[in-house]
Amino acid sequence: MADNSRFDHDLVLAHKFPETTFTYTERDAAVYALGVGACGRNAIDSDELKYVYHENGQQFVQVLPTFAALFSLGSLTNGSIDLPGLQYDPRLLLHGQQYIQIYKPFPSSASLINKVSLAGLHDKGKAAILELETKSYEKQSGELLCMNRSTIYLRGAGGFSNSSHPYSYSNYPVNQAAAPKIPKSQPFAVFEDCTQPSQALLYRLSGDYNPLHSDPMIAEVAGFSRPILHGLCSLGFAVRAVIKCICRGDANIIKTISGRFLLHVYPGETLITEMWLEGSRVIYQAKVKERNRAVLSGFVELHVTPSL
Ligand SMILES: CCC/C=C/C(=O)SCCNC(=O)CCNC(=O)[C@H](O)C(C)(C)COP(=O)([O-])OP(=O)([O-])OC[C@H]1O[C@@H](n2cnc3c(N)ncnc32)[C@H](O)[C@@H]1OP(=O)([O-])[O-]
């Protein structure tokens, strides 16, 4: 049992995060797109080539909406977070959820200013849950580009408050919570995609260097038979499926992305994304084919109701 006597929720809550900057280039956008499987099955895929190549030059490449999630990585060091009052074993950290609001399409390169705040902190007994909100502004125009809310699941770090009244703080609307009800009906669309055995090694080059995704010994300590895929990589695969099957390749109609990581994915496994359309909201669930287990579920909100 972890010693959480030094876990101080008031200290965590009082922490003021410094503003950080994040600069990316066209190359970063393309490396990210390859990391989440764009063009992985077809190098000339007309919906996806635009994220890695443009005939008039790299400055015209488009940026996937899930690229936004990278902007929030500045709060982490090697995939884990260090805050006064926060007591946990970084090897047991897992990504629980991600919520992204997109306010305008991303330029192919940009310098951003990130304003980070604590959006939630919960004692779940066996785990602590930390939620960080990152608002990213374009440095040049000062315009708000997107907001990320990352939920970090700290196994073994719960039990820091009175178990009859477990501590729970959040400062955002409940309807933005990530787990939608999966419809019982047949999915509107289904998309199957293979992750590569090297997927996590490629994805980490986009900035999440947590060794859980690359080091067999660390993965074993964390309770896995081998390194696991980044949650945000699985999210990238699932949202690509939505862009392809529902948005007809037009990612600019995506307004909000939400996902809850239900179970780990091993690089090399096949992801089957099932999608249901409810007006302008797409509910999705991704399963690993080899284990027939749901690994990710969430929703994508669109600016328009697609005419299909
Ligand atoms: C961040 C950057 C670093 C990146 C790292 C990665 O990519 S790692 C790779 C990517 N990530 C992964 O691979 C992680 C995959 N996911 C998992 O392995 C498991 O879902 C788990 C270990 C996170 C939780 O399982 P479990 O059996 O221990 O949980 P339980 O069902 O007993 O519920 C306990 C409480 O927690 C709540 N809650 C539950 N799940 C989530 C969630 N995802 N999210 C939020 N909350 C969650 C649940 O509602 C309940 O609260 P309630 O309702 O009582 O108030």
The ligand as a Gaussian input file, in Angstrom:
#p B3LYP/6-31G(d) Opt

LIG

-4 1
 C       -0.813000      11.688000     -19.492000
 C        0.382000      11.490000     -20.369000
 C        1.107000      10.157000     -20.198000
 C        0.517000       9.134000     -21.048000
 C        0.426000       7.835000     -20.640000
 C       -0.244000       6.857000     -21.464000
 O       -0.502000       7.046000     -22.625000
 S       -0.714000       5.371000     -20.680000
 C       -1.563000       4.445000     -21.946000
 C       -2.978000       4.858000     -22.141000
 N       -3.833000       4.575000     -21.022000
 C       -4.213000       3.315000     -20.714000
 O       -3.792000       2.357000     -21.346000
 C       -5.190000       3.153000     -19.579000
 C       -6.277000       2.180000     -19.932000
 N       -7.266000       2.090000     -18.865000
 C       -7.115000       1.267000     -17.787000
 O       -6.160000       0.502000     -17.699000
 C       -8.175000       1.315000     -16.716000
 O       -9.348000       1.903000     -17.229000
 C       -7.723000       2.143000     -15.474000
 C       -6.524000       1.432000     -14.812000
 C       -7.360000       3.559000     -15.873000
 C       -8.892000       2.199000     -14.477000
 O       -9.333000       0.907000     -14.235000
 P       -9.756000       0.460000     -12.794000
 O      -10.272000      -0.923000     -12.898000
 O       -8.658000       0.738000     -11.833000
 O      -10.923000       1.504000     -12.499000
 P      -12.418000       1.232000     -12.034000
 O      -13.259000       0.813000     -13.199000
 O      -12.424000       0.356000     -10.832000
 O      -12.873000       2.713000     -11.626000
 C      -12.307000       3.382000     -10.529000
 C      -12.730000       4.829000     -10.591000
 O      -11.964000       5.501000     -11.589000
 C      -12.803000       5.994000     -12.639000
 N      -12.160000       5.631000     -13.919000
 C      -12.014000       4.391000     -14.423000
 N      -11.330000       4.451000     -15.575000
 C      -11.057000       5.758000     -15.798000
 C      -10.408000       6.439000     -16.832000
 N       -9.885000       5.797000     -17.903000
 N      -10.311000       7.782000     -16.745000
 C      -10.846000       8.438000     -15.710000
 N      -11.483000       7.828000     -14.689000
 C      -11.578000       6.506000     -14.736000
 C      -14.132000       5.280000     -12.495000
 O      -15.192000       6.085000     -12.960000
 C      -14.188000       5.016000     -11.007000
 O      -14.672000       6.150000     -10.311000
 P      -16.152000       6.126000      -9.701000
 O      -17.074000       5.856000     -10.868000
 O      -16.112000       4.986000      -8.724000
 O      -16.328000       7.463000      -9.073000

